Amino acid sequence: MNIAYQAFGDGPADLVFVPGFISHIELAWEEPYLARFLRRLAAFTRVIFFDKRGTGLSDPVSRPPGLAERMDDIRAVMDAAGSQRAALFGVSDGGCLCIAFAVAHPDRSASLVTYGSFARRLRTADYPWGWSAGHLAEVLRGMDQGWASGKWWAAANPSVADDERYQAWWARYLRAAASPSMGRGALGLNAELDIRHLLAQVAVPTLVIHRTNEQWVDVGNSRYLAAHIAGAQLIEASGVDHRPWLGDADEILDAIETFLTGRSARPRTRRYATGSEALSRREREIVALTVAGESAPAIAAALFLSERTVESHLARAYAKLGVHSKPELARRAAQLGLAPDSP
């Protein structure tokens, strides 16, 4: 079994980033919001980012993997990356996986951060914050639309519900990350998760983060986690999006940095480079040609690059410049010091 992973960043401690549901560690860098989120994590940790088996660039499997198999993926990736002990950061159901790993492998778990996570996916009389069976069925019925257009989960991330660029990337991300049947299977297995019995066994420092007003996973889930993990710190963040890289991502990242490093997050202008001065020479060349109206294929031909490389450079430039589309880049070029006659 081959598991795809990346290790990047030069921080003093390792952080294993466990994504929710499905992922694709290569296409992740083509979305400016997510790429910026990853770079921020890498500013204060060495990030170990991977695709669970059956998804992304990892080997396909005949059935969705269970919790024990996914925990073993974390262990194998840590071994391959040369990490004996790491902080664990899990998003949504990735948080469940991190909790289970911290209990099973306390010697390899330095600390634990969950975001938008839960102890049980489905609602019961004694756990009213989960999904109803009817809602799960509705979500599963809508998955084909996500693979076709990216419109699936619009309710989960309202800030980009009408963003055609983001929805197109999300649809491509889903298609590359897994087949619809694998996606249904993974979500079905997640619906069976119930880790409430593990919470009292967590023995590492824990930070629980949840956006109070998000609609995909009720904040009551994280309040339950924090109440049942000894010494856990709960931070209820602002915003309505389920994905941590959308909305005010810095609020989430600042909390993680403070928790892991023991110091308050540094001023943002010092934490990572932004603006036109942060562009690399190649990024500046590609941005200049884009502002001049050249297409990605034309830029690739002019600079002897692949079209995909051009798009990746442009995505990173967008994140540094704080823009989200080619029209916005063209409109704000002079303001950003990128107009053809700018010094």
C-alpha positions as a Python dict, from the first residue, in 0.01 Angstrom:
ca = {
    (1, 'M'): (0, 0, 0),
    (2, 'N'): (148, 333, -109),
    (3, 'I'): (41, 646, 79),
    (4, 'A'): (116, 984, -79),
    (5, 'Y'): (251, 1253, 153),
    (6, 'Q'): (439, 1582, 156),
    (7, 'A'): (664, 1728, 425),
    (8, 'F'): (728, 2101, 405),
    (9, 'G'): (813, 2394, 631),
    (10, 'D'): (1101, 2465, 862),
    (11, 'G'): (931, 2501, 1200),
    (12, 'P'): (1088, 2344, 1510),
    (13, 'A'): (818, 2080, 1560),
    (14, 'D'): (632, 1839, 1333),
    (15, 'L'): (260, 1872, 1261),
    (16, 'V'): (62, 1593, 1092),
    (17, 'F'): (-227, 1753, 903),
    (18, 'V'): (-512, 1501, 866),
    (19, 'P'): (-770, 1630, 617),
    (20, 'G'): (-1138, 1557, 638),
    (21, 'F'): (-1332, 1326, 406),
    (22, 'I'): (-1108, 1315, 96),
    (23, 'S'): (-804, 1510, -23),
    (24, 'H'): (-552, 1556, -302),
    (25, 'I'): (-218, 1688, -181),
    (26, 'E'): (-117, 1817, -526),
    (27, 'L'): (-436, 1995, -629),
    (28, 'A'): (-458, 2150, -283),
    (29, 'W'): (-180, 2390, -381),
    (30, 'E'): (-378, 2518, -680),
    (31, 'E'): (-645, 2676, -460),
    (32, 'P'): (-512, 3010, -327),
    (33, 'Y'): (-709, 3001, -1),
    (34, 'L'): (-588, 2651, 85),
    (35, 'A'): (-233, 2713, -37),
    (36, 'R'): (-208, 3019, 187),
    (37, 'F'): (-341, 2815, 481),
    (38, 'L'): (-74, 2549, 426),
    (39, 'R'): (203, 2808, 400),
    (40, 'R'): (96, 2965, 728),
    (41, 'L'): (112, 2627, 901),
    (42, 'A'): (459, 2578, 752),
    (43, 'A'): (574, 2912, 895),
    (44, 'F'): (581, 2767, 1249),
    (45, 'T'): (588, 2386, 1201),
    (46, 'R'): (716, 2120, 966),
    (47, 'V'): (389, 2006, 809),
    (48, 'I'): (332, 1643, 714),
    (49, 'F'): (32, 1636, 480),
    (50, 'F'): (-103, 1314, 326),
    (51, 'D'): (-386, 1152, 131),
    (52, 'K'): (-562, 868, 310),
    (53, 'R'): (-559, 536, 126),
    (54, 'G'): (-815, 523, -153),
    (55, 'T'): (-803, 901, -205),
    (56, 'G'): (-587, 1154, -385),
    (57, 'L'): (-247, 1027, -496),
    (58, 'S'): (-248, 728, -258),
    (59, 'D'): (-320, 380, -386),
    (60, 'P'): (-684, 305, -473),
    (61, 'V'): (-862, 45, -262),
    (62, 'S'): (-1163, -177, -322),
    (63, 'R'): (-1348, -46, -17),
    (64, 'P'): (-1322, 263, 204),
    (65, 'P'): (-1066, 209, 483),
    (66, 'G'): (-1174, 176, 843),
    (67, 'L'): (-1047, 368, 1144),
    (68, 'A'): (-767, 121, 1226),
    (69, 'E'): (-635, 130, 870),
    (70, 'R'): (-642, 508, 857),
    (71, 'M'): (-457, 526, 1189),
    (72, 'D'): (-191, 299, 1045),
    (73, 'D'): (-157, 540, 751),
    (74, 'I'): (-62, 815, 997),
    (75, 'R'): (197, 592, 1160),
    (76, 'A'): (345, 488, 824),
    (77, 'V'): (362, 846, 698),
    (78, 'M'): (532, 964, 1017),
    (79, 'D'): (788, 685, 978),
    (80, 'A'): (850, 775, 614),
    (81, 'A'): (888, 1144, 701),
    (82, 'G'): (1131, 1067, 983),
    (83, 'S'): (898, 1196, 1253),
    (84, 'Q'): (907, 1014, 1584),
    (85, 'R'): (661, 1246, 1758),
    (86, 'A'): (428, 1511, 1618),
    (87, 'A'): (135, 1735, 1691),
    (88, 'L'): (-185, 1611, 1526),
    (89, 'F'): (-421, 1848, 1345),
    (90, 'G'): (-747, 1700, 1219),
    (91, 'V'): (-1026, 1868, 1024),
    (92, 'S'): (-1384, 1737, 1055),
    (93, 'D'): (-1365, 1354, 1055),
    (94, 'G'): (-986, 1395, 1046),
    (95, 'G'): (-1025, 1516, 1404),
    (96, 'C'): (-1185, 1184, 1502),
    (97, 'L'): (-892, 1004, 1346),
    (98, 'C'): (-641, 1220, 1534),
    (99, 'I'): (-818, 1155, 1865),
    (100, 'A'): (-810, 780, 1804),
    (101, 'F'): (-442, 793, 1707),
    (102, 'A'): (-350, 998, 2016),
    (103, 'V'): (-513, 734, 2236),
    (104, 'A'): (-358, 439, 2050),
    (105, 'H'): (-10, 596, 2014),
    (106, 'P'): (45, 843, 2300),
    (107, 'D'): (423, 806, 2264),
    (108, 'R'): (404, 947, 1911),
    (109, 'S'): (149, 1222, 1981),
    (110, 'A'): (283, 1549, 2119),
    (111, 'S'): (-47, 1737, 2117),
    (112, 'L'): (-386, 1741, 1949),
    (113, 'V'): (-582, 2006, 1756),
    (114, 'T'): (-928, 1941, 1616),
    (115, 'Y'): (-1126, 2174, 1393),
    (116, 'G'): (-1497, 2144, 1309),
    (117, 'S'): (-1497, 1790, 1440),
    (118, 'F'): (-1727, 1563, 1637),
    (119, 'A'): (-1740, 1258, 1864),
    (120, 'R'): (-2022, 1091, 1673),
    (121, 'R'): (-2160, 1168, 1328),
    (122, 'L'): (-2524, 1057, 1369),
    (123, 'R'): (-2770, 1194, 1620),
    (124, 'T'): (-2892, 992, 1918),
    (125, 'A'): (-3106, 1074, 2219),
    (126, 'D'): (-2795, 1136, 2429),
    (127, 'Y'): (-2601, 1305, 2146),
    (128, 'P'): (-2836, 1558, 1979),
    (129, 'W'): (-2572, 1749, 1777),
    (130, 'G'): (-2514, 1487, 1508),
    (131, 'W'): (-2683, 1456, 1170),
    (132, 'S'): (-3019, 1290, 1139),
    (133, 'A'): (-3040, 980, 920),
    (134, 'G'): (-3255, 1180, 680),
    (135, 'H'): (-2994, 1452, 644),
    (136, 'L'): (-2723, 1195, 577),
    (137, 'A'): (-2938, 1041, 302),
    (138, 'E'): (-2991, 1385, 149),
    (139, 'V'): (-2618, 1455, 150),
    (140, 'L'): (-2542, 1122, -14),
    (141, 'R'): (-2804, 1189, -284),
    (142, 'G'): (-2640, 1522, -366),
    (143, 'M'): (-2287, 1392, -408),
    (144, 'D'): (-2310, 1343, -785),
    (145, 'Q'): (-2379, 1714, -825),
    (146, 'G'): (-2058, 1790, -638),
    (147, 'W'): (-1847, 1577, -869),
    (148, 'A'): (-2013, 1740, -1171),
    (149, 'S'): (-2019, 2107, -1073),
    (150, 'G'): (-1877, 2164, -725),
    (151, 'K'): (-2214, 2294, -601),
    (152, 'W'): (-2244, 2016, -345),
    (153, 'W'): (-2178, 2135, 11),
    (154, 'A'): (-2268, 2494, -79),
    (155, 'A'): (-2441, 2517, 259),
    (156, 'A'): (-2116, 2414, 428),
    (157, 'N'): (-1918, 2710, 292),
    (158, 'P'): (-2152, 3005, 230),
    (159, 'S'): (-1876, 3257, 159),
    (160, 'V'): (-1788, 3079, -168),
    (161, 'A'): (-2133, 2949, -262),
    (162, 'D'): (-2145, 3190, -559),
    (163, 'D'): (-1772, 3186, -638),
    (164, 'E'): (-1753, 3011, -976),
    (165, 'R'): (-1374, 2985, -965),
    (166, 'Y'): (-1377, 2813, -627),
    (167, 'Q'): (-1664, 2580, -722),
    (168, 'A'): (-1483, 2476, -1041),
    (169, 'W'): (-1169, 2396, -841),
    (170, 'W'): (-1373, 2207, -580),
    (171, 'A'): (-1539, 1992, -847),
    (172, 'R'): (-1201, 1912, -1004),
    (173, 'Y'): (-1058, 1841, -657),
    (174, 'L'): (-1338, 1594, -580),
    (175, 'R'): (-1300, 1417, -916),
    (176, 'A'): (-923, 1385, -872),
    (177, 'A'): (-943, 1283, -507),
    (178, 'A'): (-1189, 994, -531),
    (179, 'S'): (-1467, 837, -733),
    (180, 'P'): (-1825, 919, -630),
    (181, 'S'): (-1871, 564, -501),
    (182, 'M'): (-1558, 591, -287),
    (183, 'G'): (-1683, 926, -160),
    (184, 'R'): (-2018, 775, -65),
    (185, 'G'): (-1845, 485, 104),
    (186, 'A'): (-1613, 714, 301),
    (187, 'L'): (-1902, 932, 414),
    (188, 'G'): (-2102, 622, 503),
    (189, 'L'): (-1818, 491, 719),
    (190, 'N'): (-1782, 831, 884),
    (191, 'A'): (-2151, 810, 970),
    (192, 'E'): (-2071, 501, 1176),
    (193, 'L'): (-1803, 678, 1380),
    (194, 'D'): (-1856, 701, 1754),
    (195, 'I'): (-1541, 778, 1954),
    (196, 'R'): (-1708, 903, 2271),
    (197, 'H'): (-1553, 616, 2469),
    (198, 'L'): (-1203, 735, 2371),
    (199, 'L'): (-1229, 1094, 2490),
    (200, 'A'): (-1148, 1025, 2856),
    (201, 'Q'): (-832, 842, 2744),
    (202, 'V'): (-677, 1139, 2563),
    (203, 'A'): (-364, 1228, 2760),
    (204, 'V'): (-201, 1498, 2544),
    (205, 'P'): (-259, 1876, 2544),
    (206, 'T'): (-567, 1940, 2331),
    (207, 'L'): (-711, 2240, 2148),
    (208, 'V'): (-1065, 2218, 2010),
    (209, 'I'): (-1163, 2481, 1750),
    (210, 'H'): (-1505, 2534, 1596),
    (211, 'R'): (-1679, 2823, 1421),
    (212, 'T'): (-1985, 2897, 1632),
    (213, 'N'): (-2214, 2981, 1340),
    (214, 'E'): (-2115, 2720, 1083),
    (215, 'Q'): (-2402, 2499, 965),
    (216, 'W'): (-2235, 2178, 845),
    (217, 'V'): (-2119, 2050, 1184),
    (218, 'D'): (-2303, 2191, 1485),
    (219, 'V'): (-2077, 2366, 1738),
    (220, 'G'): (-2231, 2146, 2008),
    (221, 'N'): (-2009, 1865, 1877),
    (222, 'S'): (-1690, 2049, 1970),
    (223, 'R'): (-1833, 2169, 2299),
    (224, 'Y'): (-1889, 1801, 2379),
    (225, 'L'): (-1531, 1713, 2281),
    (226, 'A'): (-1384, 1987, 2497),
    (227, 'A'): (-1603, 1893, 2793),
    (228, 'H'): (-1497, 1526, 2781),
    (229, 'I'): (-1123, 1557, 2706),
    (230, 'A'): (-935, 1640, 3024),
    (231, 'G'): (-780, 1987, 3016),
    (232, 'A'): (-894, 2059, 2660),
    (233, 'Q'): (-912, 2422, 2552),
    (234, 'L'): (-1213, 2526, 2342),
    (235, 'I'): (-1199, 2819, 2101),
    (236, 'E'): (-1520, 2921, 1926),
    (237, 'A'): (-1418, 3120, 1621),
    (238, 'S'): (-1615, 3363, 1408),
    (239, 'G'): (-1743, 3288, 1060),
    (240, 'V'): (-1984, 3053, 887),
    (241, 'D'): (-1763, 2832, 668),
    (242, 'H'): (-1681, 2471, 755),
    (243, 'R'): (-1348, 2470, 568),
    (244, 'P'): (-1080, 2630, 791),
    (245, 'W'): (-900, 2796, 499),
    (246, 'L'): (-1210, 3000, 408),
    (247, 'G'): (-1335, 3309, 587),
    (248, 'D'): (-1102, 3450, 851),
    (249, 'A'): (-845, 3171, 831),
    (250, 'D'): (-597, 3377, 1031),
    (251, 'E'): (-816, 3350, 1340),
    (252, 'I'): (-786, 2971, 1316),
    (253, 'L'): (-415, 2976, 1236),
    (254, 'D'): (-333, 3224, 1512),
    (255, 'A'): (-501, 2995, 1765),
    (256, 'I'): (-306, 2693, 1641),
    (257, 'E'): (25, 2880, 1639),
    (258, 'T'): (-27, 3013, 1991),
    (259, 'F'): (-125, 2667, 2119),
    (260, 'L'): (168, 2484, 1958),
    (261, 'T'): (445, 2736, 2014),
    (262, 'G'): (343, 2873, 2351),
    (263, 'R'): (365, 3231, 2230),
    (264, 'S'): (118, 3472, 2078),
    (265, 'A'): (109, 3481, 1702),
    (266, 'R'): (347, 3739, 1561),
    (267, 'P'): (224, 4043, 1365),
    (268, 'R'): (89, 3919, 1035),
    (269, 'T'): (320, 4132, 823),
    (270, 'R'): (618, 3952, 975),
    (271, 'R'): (470, 3606, 977),
    (272, 'Y'): (469, 3547, 606),
    (273, 'A'): (544, 3753, 296),
    (274, 'T'): (256, 3912, 107),
    (275, 'G'): (212, 4174, -163),
    (276, 'S'): (398, 4228, -487),
    (277, 'E'): (736, 4233, -311),
    (278, 'A'): (674, 3874, -196),
    (279, 'L'): (653, 3743, -553),
    (280, 'S'): (937, 3529, -678),
    (281, 'R'): (1103, 3619, -1007),
    (282, 'R'): (905, 3351, -1191),
    (283, 'E'): (578, 3448, -1025),
    (284, 'R'): (637, 3811, -1121),
    (285, 'E'): (700, 3710, -1485),
    (286, 'I'): (380, 3507, -1499),
    (287, 'V'): (174, 3777, -1327),
    (288, 'A'): (305, 4042, -1569),
    (289, 'L'): (206, 3831, -1869),
    (290, 'T'): (-134, 3760, -1714),
    (291, 'V'): (-196, 4130, -1655),
    (292, 'A'): (-100, 4188, -2019),
    (293, 'G'): (-385, 3957, -2120),
    (294, 'E'): (-191, 3640, -2203),
    (295, 'S'): (-358, 3303, -2143),
    (296, 'A'): (-200, 3022, -1939),
    (297, 'P'): (-117, 2817, -2255),
    (298, 'A'): (48, 3121, -2414),
    (299, 'I'): (250, 3194, -2100),
    (300, 'A'): (356, 2829, -2078),
    (301, 'A'): (480, 2838, -2437),
    (302, 'A'): (663, 3169, -2391),
    (303, 'L'): (841, 3059, -2073),
    (304, 'F'): (894, 2693, -2171),
    (305, 'L'): (685, 2567, -1881),
    (306, 'S'): (393, 2331, -1855),
    (307, 'E'): (48, 2488, -1837),
    (308, 'R'): (-2, 2324, -1497),
    (309, 'T'): (317, 2483, -1364),
    (310, 'V'): (198, 2822, -1483),
    (311, 'E'): (-136, 2773, -1307),
    (312, 'S'): (40, 2667, -985),
    (313, 'H'): (267, 2973, -989),
    (314, 'L'): (-32, 3195, -1058),
    (315, 'A'): (-231, 3040, -771),
    (316, 'R'): (54, 3113, -530),
    (317, 'A'): (81, 3468, -664),
    (318, 'Y'): (-293, 3520, -616),
    (319, 'A'): (-261, 3414, -251),
    (320, 'K'): (32, 3651, -191),
    (321, 'L'): (-146, 3940, -361),
    (322, 'G'): (-480, 3878, -196),
    (323, 'V'): (-671, 3842, -524),
    (324, 'H'): (-893, 3557, -635),
    (325, 'S'): (-930, 3578, -1011),
    (326, 'K'): (-768, 3702, -1332),
    (327, 'P'): (-1022, 3988, -1373),
    (328, 'E'): (-951, 4105, -1018),
    (329, 'L'): (-577, 4090, -1083),
    (330, 'A'): (-614, 4300, -1397),
    (331, 'R'): (-841, 4548, -1221),
    (332, 'R'): (-608, 4595, -925),
    (333, 'A'): (-274, 4573, -1111),
    (334, 'A'): (-185, 4942, -1075),
    (335, 'Q'): (-286, 4945, -708),
    (336, 'L'): (-64, 4642, -647),
    (337, 'G'): (230, 4792, -835),
    (338, 'L'): (198, 4544, -1118),
    (339, 'A'): (91, 4763, -1408),
    (340, 'P'): (327, 4755, -1710),
    (341, 'D'): (457, 5104, -1634),
    (342, 'S'): (500, 5040, -1261),
    (343, 'P'): (859, 5054, -1127),
}
